[in-house]
Amino acid sequence: MTYFQLFEIPVQLKVDRTALSKKFFELSRTYHPDFFTNESDEKQAEVLEKSAILNKAWKTFQSSDATIKYVLMEKNC
């Protein structure tokens, strides 16, 4: 899953940070590890991984340079 797929946005060099912020907080609530403490170890690991990817994507999208670099990497350029 790419960062764009995670945030359900088209691949683009400049992202709408307002819409991105709203989606980030929505996904953060969905995949926050604290909400899965009673789940199996496997499910907890899965959610932890998704949460980590979400945070990496968020950090990438906060920088125009990092976003461009990520798009180029995804396009194998």
Summary of the structure (lengths in Angstrom):
residues: 77
radius of gyration: 13.5
end to end distance: 18.6
largest distance: 43.0
contacts: 184
relative contact order: 0.17
helix: 73%
strand: 0%
